[in-house]
Amino acid sequence: MDEQINKEPIPKERTNNHFTILCQQNGGCMGCCGHDFPEKEKINDAIHQNTLEFRESNPNTTAEYIQFRDRASVFDLRFGVCRNLIKLDNTAPNSISTPTSNPQLGCPLHPARHNNTDLREGHCDIHYLCDTAKSFATWNREKQEQFLSFIHSKKLDNITYSIEMDNGKLLTKFKQEKNNTK
């Protein structure tokens, strides 16, 4: 059992079933935005193509965002990646994410971008949290902060971060490192 310290965890509104601060680390986690991810190059290609399609559609209204969302079936993934996952920053359209170029990844349908209206509803599994995020939500604040520091110390690109969050590899490494320092 994990050692408990009398410090409150990060507030529940920041770690509930819809959102965890872990999703916003390292340029954005996309672990829940697909399945059976292939090699990074294909993931980058998928995100690049999605971003080009988003820029081409240039949605401004809710209806236009829904039209963008529904351009493909929820099960029609591109190299295992949801077609709504894009680069959110002003990175040039032809750039590819590398460890030194870590664009912010995310979903243009996320409620944070639409005054808390979740345009993903009916299309995505908006309640999905990886096992790492579920564990994180149960920890006290000190352990949560240690995990955040651990993540930042690894200096991972966002795709590696995402995959290792979703498959539990970062959680396992953190626990091993924590056990080795006792």
N, C-alpha and C positions, 0 to 999 in steps of 0.2 A: 504494500500500500504506500502511496506517495506520502511523504512527510508534509503535514499541514502546518502552515504558519498563519498567525492571526492577522492576515492582511486580506482585504476584500479582493475578489477577482475583478477583472475589467468589467465594467457595467454590462448587465445582460443585454441592453439595447445594442451593444457593440459585439455581442457574441451569440445572438439568438439563431433560430432556425432559418432566418432569411439572410443573415449577414454575419460575417466575422471579420475582424480587422486583418486576419491572415490573408484574406482575398485581395487586400490592397497593398501587400508588401511586394518588394522586388519587381515593380513594374506591373503588378496585377497577376493574380493566379487564374489560370484558365483550366484547372484540373477538372472542374465540373462541366466544362464546355465541350465535351466530346467523350469518346470512348476508344480504347485500343489505339493509343497514339503511336504513330510510326516514328521514324527518325526525325530529328529537329528540322532538317532541310525541308521535308514535306510539310511539317507543321507550319514553318515560316511561309512556304508557298501558299498554303491554304489561307493563312491570315492575310497575306499580301493580296490574294485574289478577292477575299471578302472585303478588304479595305477599299480596293478599287471599285467594287460593286457598290459599296456604301457611298463613296464619293460621287460616283456616277448617278446614283439615285437622288442624292442630295436632299434627303427628307427634311421637312420643316414642320409639318403638322402631324398630329397623332395618326391620322389616316395614312399619311405617307410613310411613317415609321412602321405601321402595321403592314402596309404593302411590302416594304422592304423585308420585314420579318417573314412574311408568308410567301416570299418568292421561291422558297424550297420547303419541302416537308421537314418536319422536325427530325426525321430519321435519315434524311438525305445529307449526310455528313461529308465534308470534303477532307479526305485523308484523316478521317476520324475526328475532325474538328467541326463544331457547330458553325454554320454559315453566317452567324451573326457576331462572331468574335472578330474584332477589328483592332487596329492600332488607333488609339484615341487621341494621340498627340499630333503635332504638326510635322511628324517625320515625313520625309519625301516618299511619295508612293512607291518608288522602286527600291527603297532601302530594305535591307534584311536585318533582322535582329541578330546581334552578336553580343558576346559578353561586354564589349565596350559601348555598344549601342543598344540600349534596353528600352525600347518604346513602351509606353503605358498601353497595356492590352485591356480590353473590356468589352462590355456589351452596350451598344447604343440604346438598348431597350430598358436598361436598368432603371429602377425607380429614382435613384439619385440624380438622374438626368431628366426626369419628367415630373418634378414636384410630387414625388412619392407615388405616382401612378406607375404600376409595374406592367409594362408592355410585353413582358415575357410570359405573363399568365396565359395558359392555354397552349403554350408552345414549348416551354422549357420546364424542367423539374426545378422550380424555384426554391424548393425546400431542401435541396441536396446540400449536405455538408459532408466532406470527406472525414474519415475516422480521425485524422490529425486534428481537424477543427473541432470535432466533437470532444476529443480529449482535452484540447486547449481550453474549451469552455468550462471544464470542470476544475481547472487548476486555480490556485490562489494567485493573486496579482504578482507576487515575487517570481513564481515559477513561469508565469506567462511572460513577464519581462525578460527572464533568462532565455526563454525560447526565442523571443523576438531578437535578442542580442545574438543568439546562436545563428539564427537565419541570416542576419546581416553580416556576420563574420564569414559566412561561406561565400559571399560575393557571387552568387549564382545568377545566370541570366534568367529571365522570367519563364522561359519554357522549361528549363531544367528544374527550376523552383516549382513550377506547377506540377510537373510529372512526379517529382519526389514528395510533394505534399500529398497528392492524391493517392499515390501507391504506398504511402507510409514510410518511405525510406528516410526522410528527414526526421520524423518522429523517432524512429529506431536509432538513428545516429545520435540524436539528442540524448535519448535515454542511456545509450552506451557511454557517451562522453560524460554524462552526469554521474553514472556509476563508477567510472574510472577516476573521478576527482574526489570521491568520498574517502 
